[in-house]
C-alpha cells in the first residue's frame, strides 16, 4: 500500500530485459529515469519500454552533451571509469537518444539538456513502418 494516498499498487523488482507487456500490461505514462546509461543494450531496453507504453515515455539519462557533435554518438565507459560506478555503461548524446527513440516508434515532444543530463518526453507512434526495425532486431514491438 502506498503511504501518502493509501492506494494499493503492484511492486515489481525485476531486470528491465525480463519485463513484458503480457505480464505487466501497458501504461499511459512510463518513467524511464536514470536507467538508460546503466544498461549494456540501450536500444533493447528502449524497445522494451516502448512495448510497455501506450502513451508517453519520460526519459532522463546521463548524456554526452560535451562532445560538441551533431551526429548521434554514445561514449562507452570501461569498468568503473564513470563516477567509480561499475554499473555505468554508456553516455549517449541527445541526437543518439532521439534516434534510438525514433527507431523504437517514439516521437519527440520536448527535450532539455543541462550539464551531463538529458530529459525527453516522447509519444508513441503506431505507424507499422516505425516498428519494423525493432521487430526485425528483437521481435519486441507488435
N, C-alpha and C positions, 0 to 999 in steps of 0.2 A: 504494500500500500504506500502510495506517495504521501509524504508527511504534510505538505502545505495544504493541498486540496482534499486529501483523504481518498482520492480516486485510486482504483486498482489498475495495475498495468502489468504487463509481462516483462520480465527482465531476462535477457539472454546474454551470457558471456560466451563469445564464440570468435573464431578466426573468420575474418571477412571472406576468405576464399571458400568457406563452408556454408555461407548464407545462401538461402534460396527463397524465391517468392512462393514456391509451393509450401514451404514450411512456415514462413513468416507472414505472407501476404504482401500487399503493396501499400505504399504510403503517399499521402498528398505532399508531404514535406520530408525530405531526407537530409539530415545534418551529417555532413562528411567533413568534420572539423579536426584539423591537426592529425590527420591519418595518412594522407597520400604519400608523403615523403618517407614514411616508415615502412613502406611496402616494396618488396623486390619487384613486383609486377604491377606497376601503376595502372596500366591500361585494363588489365583484367579486373582489378579492384573497382575501377570506374564503371566497367561494364556490369559488374555485379550490383553496384549502387544503382545503375540505370534500371536493372531488372526489378529492383525493389521500389522504384519511384514511379508514381503515376501523376506527378505534378512538378514540384520544384526541388532542385538539388541546391543546397547551400554548401559550398566548398571553401575551406580555408586550408592553407598549406604554407610551409616554408617554401620560399621561392628564390630562384637565382635572378633577382632583379638588378644585380650589379654587373651583369655581363655586357650590357650595352648592345645586345644583338636584337635584331628584329625577326630573325627566323627562330622557329621552335627548337629549343635545346634543353637538355637536362644535365646537370652536373651530378656525377656519381661520387659517393663518399666511401672511401676504403675504410674498413673496420670501424673504428670509433672516432674518425677524424672530424666529424661534425659534432661539436659540443661534448666530446667524450662519450657519446651515446652510440653503442653498437647497433641500436635499432634504427638509426638514420641511414637510409639508402640513397635517396635522390633529392635534388633541388631543381625542379623544373622551372623554366621562366613562364611568364604569363602567356606567351604565344604557344608554348608547349601544352599548358593546361587547357587553353581554349581549343587547340587542335585535337587533343585526346577527347575532350568533351564532345566536340563535333562528331567524331567517329563513333562515339558511344550514344549518338542520337539525342544530344542535348543542344539547345540553342542558348547562347549567351544573352542574358537580360541586362546584367550590370556587373561591373568588376571594380576592384580597388586594389592598389598595391601600396605598401608603405614598408620602408626598410627591407627586410628579407621575408616579408609576408605577402600573401595574396588572398583575396576573398572574391569569389564569384558567385553569382546567382544565375542558375540555369533552369530553363523549362524543357520538358521532354518534347521530342519531335517524333511523331508517329509515321513519318514517310518511310515506306519499306526500304527505299534505297539507302536511307541513312543508317539502317540497322545492318546492312549487308556485310560490311567489313568485319564487324564483331561476330555476326552469325558465322561467317566463314572462319574466323580466327579461333573463336571459343565456343560457338554454339549456344551463347547465353541469351541473346535478345530474341524475343519471339515477335 
